[in-house]
Amino acid sequence: MAFNRELVQTLVFPPVTQTVSKKDCQLYALSVGLARDPLDRNELPFVYEPRLRVLPTMAAVLCTSGHWIADPALRIDADKALHGEQAVRLHRPIPVDTPITGRSRVVNVWDKGRGKGAVVEVECQVADAKGTPVWTVNRTAYLRGEGGFNGRVQPKTEAWAAPERAPDAVCDLPSTGQQALLYRLNGDLNPVHADPDVASYAGFRQPILHGLCSYAIAGHALLKSVCAYDERRFRSLSLRFSAPVYPGETIRTEIWADRGRALFRCRALERNVEIIVNGVFEFEAEGHA
């Protein structure tokens, strides 16, 4: 049975209010691999509370609409839906111990064609109690096999191409075999990341790493290589997921940076498979005094 396109197209989600604690920030940072070396003084502030700093990519998991695809009324096979693209734009630093509210809605449904799939884009705008914007998140879900309903075609965007030179930086960050089980404690309990039987049904040899965990690992590589761990320089991070990551694999991020903007791509090193493409990172080139 085809997905309920009419219902999906009109989805507006209830507001989600959240107060982010220091513990939330520490758990998130640990779950994406920070402080693997507990003596690393660059990473320790993201997991240790005296002068706690917040990873900017945490915005992707806060005040969201949750695992909305699993709603039976939508008639979507949630186990076969894939995370397509992800973008976060910060307007202000992520506040701690302050209520913030996210308002999510479906902004686009695109038809990739019969035998292919459909793409659903959800936007979440997050603001503080005074209504001041804090960040905006855009993400797409790729619904395998749901295309061919004579819907709108996704417009073409500017072609992404790596510069014809060696990367300015290459950063290898390993994941662990249990990383998906730790990362799911941030709130994404989709069983494809934990249950071997569900993963097999979805076509994977084992549970896969969350796309947003891979997103955060790429963000870590950029924060380390481009911003010298100064999270205040983060402006926006967008990318497209091109293949799943299996827990335990090393993610290599290749970076070309110039004047407040960096292009990047990532691969699973052990399989030599590109897992993230079309990466664009915007940052404050000079940092803050």
Number of C-alpha atoms within 10 A of each C-alpha: 7 12 18 13 17 10 12 20 16 13 15 15 17 12 17 17 18 16 15 17 12 18 14 16 22 21 17 26 26 17 24 26 20 23 19 13 10 12 9 11 10 14 21 20 19 23 24 16 13 7 9 16 23 22 26 25 27 21 21 22 16 23 22 26 20 15 12 13 18 15 11 12 11 18 16 22 19 19 19 16 20 19 20 19 23 22 22 22 22 20 16 15 18 20 14 17 10 12 14 24 22 25 19 23 20 19 17 16 22 20 20 23 17 13 11 14 18 28 24 20 19 22 20 26 19 26 21 17 11 8 10 12 17 20 23 21 24 20 20 22 18 21 25 19 18 23 21 14 15 11 14 13 13 13 7 6 6 6 6 12 11 16 11 6 7 11 15 13 15 17 16 17 16 16 23 17 13 13 21 26 19 16 23 19 13 15 12 15 16 16 16 24 23 20 14 16 15 18 19 14 13 18 13 15 12 19 24 20 26 25 23 19 24 20 25 23 26 28 23 26 24 27 21 16 18 25 20 13 19 16 20 20 21 28 20 21 26 22 23 21 23 18 17 21 25 21 20 16 18 19 27 24 27 24 26 20 22 12 10 17 17 18 24 25 23 30 23 22 17 11 10 11 15 19 20 26 21 18 26 20 25 19 22 17 15 10 14 8 3
